[in-house]
Amino acid sequence: MKRFLLGLVLLSLIGTITSVNATETKKNAIYTIEDGTKLECTAKRISGSIDDYIDTTDYYYFKNGKIYSPNLVKLYGKINEDPRKVLRLKITDDQIKFKDRYYETWTMNYKWATIDRKTGEYKFSAKRDFGTWYRLANAVGKCRIVE
């Protein structure tokens, strides 16, 4: 009888832990890509030498089935410029992949990003190309819907 009760207690604990993990995952899930949806993605640099990505917060906006990004424009360009449409956008049920880019006079800035729609995990690789040399950075973090 004691074993039966112990087994019942263990099963209830496992069920509680599983439901807490499922709620946490659902909270971070990117469940909609409708117009007006705004994503806030925070990330920390895990490797590379671009100091702008040590700690970063990126914002992405959905409009007409596309994603617009003000991040590289604000980081390297003029503050008052409009967000730019990202390139090579691929949205599936599991993830969102895209390339963001911004050209300056002598410098090209790129960011290849992946967002996991089920867990909200955010990863990107960035490159600052100066023509004769370049810098790289890799970062990981989380995304969440803020609007």
C-alpha positions as CSV (number, residue, x, y, z in Angstrom):
1,M,0.0,0.0,0.0
2,K,2.9,2.3,0.8
3,R,4.5,1.7,-2.6
4,F,1.2,2.5,-4.3
5,L,0.8,5.8,-2.5
6,L,4.5,6.7,-3.2
7,G,3.9,5.9,-6.9
8,L,0.8,8.1,-6.9
9,V,2.7,11.0,-5.3
10,L,5.5,10.7,-7.8
11,L,3.1,10.7,-10.7
12,S,1.4,13.8,-9.5
13,L,4.8,15.6,-9.1
14,I,5.8,14.6,-12.6
15,G,2.5,15.9,-13.9
16,T,3.0,19.3,-12.1
17,I,6.5,19.7,-13.4
18,T,5.4,18.9,-16.9
19,S,2.6,21.4,-16.8
20,V,4.9,24.2,-15.4
21,N,7.4,23.5,-18.3
22,A,4.5,23.5,-20.9
23,T,3.2,26.8,-19.5
24,E,6.6,28.4,-19.6
25,T,7.1,27.3,-23.2
26,K,3.7,28.5,-24.2
27,K,4.4,31.9,-22.6
28,N,7.5,32.3,-24.8
29,A,5.9,30.9,-28.0
30,I,5.5,33.1,-31.0
31,Y,2.0,32.0,-31.7
32,T,0.9,34.7,-34.1
33,I,2.5,36.5,-37.1
34,E,-0.5,38.8,-37.8
35,D,0.0,42.5,-38.9
36,G,0.9,44.7,-36.0
37,T,2.6,42.0,-33.9
38,K,5.8,43.3,-32.3
39,L,8.6,41.0,-31.1
40,E,11.1,41.9,-28.5
41,C,14.2,39.7,-28.7
42,T,17.0,40.0,-26.1
43,A,20.4,38.2,-26.7
44,K,23.9,37.9,-25.3
45,R,27.0,37.5,-27.4
46,I,28.5,34.0,-27.0
47,S,31.4,34.5,-29.4
48,G,32.9,37.0,-31.8
49,S,34.3,40.5,-31.6
50,I,31.5,43.0,-32.4
51,D,31.1,44.9,-29.1
52,D,27.6,46.1,-30.1
53,Y,26.2,42.6,-29.5
54,I,27.5,42.0,-25.9
55,D,23.9,42.6,-24.7
56,T,21.3,43.5,-27.3
57,T,17.6,44.0,-27.5
58,D,16.1,43.8,-31.0
59,Y,12.6,44.6,-32.1
60,Y,10.8,43.1,-35.2
61,Y,7.4,44.1,-36.6
62,F,5.0,42.1,-38.8
63,K,3.3,43.9,-41.6
64,N,1.6,42.5,-44.7
65,G,3.2,39.0,-44.2
66,K,6.7,40.5,-43.9
67,I,9.0,41.4,-41.1
68,Y,10.4,44.9,-40.6
69,S,13.5,45.6,-38.6
70,P,14.8,49.0,-37.2
71,N,17.7,47.4,-35.4
72,L,20.7,47.8,-37.8
73,V,19.4,51.2,-39.0
74,K,19.3,52.5,-35.4
75,L,22.6,50.9,-34.5
76,Y,24.6,52.0,-37.4
77,G,22.5,54.5,-39.4
78,K,20.3,57.5,-38.8
79,I,17.9,57.3,-35.8
80,N,14.9,58.7,-37.8
81,E,15.1,56.2,-40.7
82,D,12.1,53.8,-41.1
83,P,12.5,50.1,-40.3
84,R,13.6,48.1,-43.3
85,K,12.1,44.9,-44.6
86,V,14.2,41.8,-43.9
87,L,15.5,39.6,-46.7
88,R,15.2,35.9,-47.3
89,L,12.3,35.6,-45.0
90,K,11.1,32.0,-44.3
91,I,8.3,31.4,-41.9
92,T,7.3,27.9,-41.0
93,D,5.3,26.4,-38.1
94,D,8.5,25.7,-36.2
95,Q,10.7,28.7,-36.9
96,I,11.3,32.1,-38.5
97,K,14.5,32.7,-40.5
98,F,15.7,35.8,-42.2
99,K,18.6,38.1,-43.1
100,D,18.8,41.7,-42.0
101,R,21.3,44.0,-43.7
102,Y,22.4,47.7,-43.6
103,Y,25.0,49.3,-45.9
104,E,27.0,52.3,-44.8
105,T,29.4,54.2,-47.1
106,W,32.4,51.8,-46.5
107,T,30.9,49.2,-44.2
108,M,28.3,46.4,-44.7
109,N,26.4,45.1,-41.7
110,Y,24.6,41.7,-41.8
111,K,22.6,39.7,-39.4
112,W,21.3,36.1,-40.0
113,A,18.6,35.4,-37.4
114,T,16.5,32.3,-36.4
115,I,13.6,32.4,-34.0
116,D,12.1,29.2,-32.7
117,R,8.3,29.7,-32.7
118,K,7.6,27.1,-30.1
119,T,10.1,28.0,-27.4
120,G,10.9,31.7,-28.3
121,E,14.7,30.9,-28.6
122,Y,16.5,33.6,-30.6
123,K,19.9,33.0,-32.4
124,F,21.8,35.2,-34.8
125,S,25.1,35.5,-36.5
126,A,26.3,39.0,-37.3
127,K,29.0,40.4,-39.6
128,R,30.6,43.8,-40.0
129,D,32.4,43.9,-43.3
130,F,34.9,46.7,-43.8
131,G,36.0,45.6,-47.3
132,T,39.5,44.5,-46.4
133,W,38.7,42.9,-43.0
134,Y,35.6,42.0,-41.0
135,R,34.3,41.2,-37.5
136,L,31.8,38.4,-36.5
137,A,29.5,37.8,-33.6
138,N,27.2,35.0,-32.5
139,A,24.4,35.6,-29.9
140,V,21.6,33.6,-28.3
141,G,18.6,34.7,-26.3
142,K,14.8,34.8,-26.1
143,C,12.0,36.5,-28.0
144,R,8.5,37.3,-26.8
145,I,5.5,39.1,-28.2
146,V,5.0,42.6,-26.7
147,E,2.1,43.8,-28.8
